[in-house]
Amino acid sequence: VQLVESGGGLVQPGGSLKLTCAASGFAFSTFVMNWFHQAAGKEIEPVARIGTNGDTWYADSVKVRFTVSRDNAKKTVNLQMNSLKPEDTGVYYCHVTSLGTNYWGKGTLVTVSS
């Protein structure tokens, strides 16, 4: 299993970023995919989830502002982040659980600052 995140960077408050996670090594379309966020000095927290049938879940802090989507043909899961706030700063990780094992990407850093 390999998960590779991309798309992070520096953005001003109110701006947008799109994160992408490229997955390989497992039957992508049959797994729930997750995005997590870890701010500096804080615990990692779930941000968004997308199921195999496209159903979604969002943390209250990002509802309306973030949208998770998946492309099973490309084996990618995206996180469109709009109206970004300074508190959205941190590392964003792609995650999947397979046969009881948690797999994580290395993360991509998002910095929201003026």
WOCOR-V26154 format. One record per helix or strand of 2 or more residues. SS is the DSSP state (H for helix, E for strand). FROM is the first residue (numbers start at 1). LEN is the number of residues. If there is no record, write none. Layout:
SS&FROM&LEN  SS&FROM&LEN
//
This chain:
E&2&5  E&9&3  E&17&8  H&28&3  E&33&6  E&45&6  E&56&3  E&66&6  E&76&6  H&86&3  E&90&9  E&101&4  E&108&5
//
